[in-house]
């Protein structure tokens, strides 16, 4: 908590913020000059997406932690059933699975729709410019406190 150490750490932080701002501005400049993103070679976007979906799907199905979690969730709900029976348990399990599948579909649609927006170079350029502006804002505030 000594003034000398605080000043040294403040100057290091100021330098780091300025360096980060420059890095983000350079990245924005390079992205803007490069233009549209280049697709990965050898596989279409649709094929990559489907392969990734099925890989994730089988990972989730085969995960012992995931299976244990869902068994615990379904098991903990048994006390809420008025008449515990095999049919009621299957109905509860089906409801849980239907809810999970519905959530997965909603999330996948949202990610796909977002990917169309967020993969455009313009989005990346403006995000990097905004990040650089935030870094500069913090650098100016820090400089005003250090040198005031």
Buried (B, 14 or more C-beta within 10 A) or exposed (E): EEEEEEEEEBEEBBEEBBEBBEBBBEBBEEBBEEEEEEEEEEEEEEEEBEEEEEEEEEEEEEEEEEEEEBEEEBEEBEEEEEEEEEEEBEEBBEEBEEEEEEEBEEEEEEEEEEEEEEEEBEEBBBBBBEBBEBBBEBBEEBBEEEEE
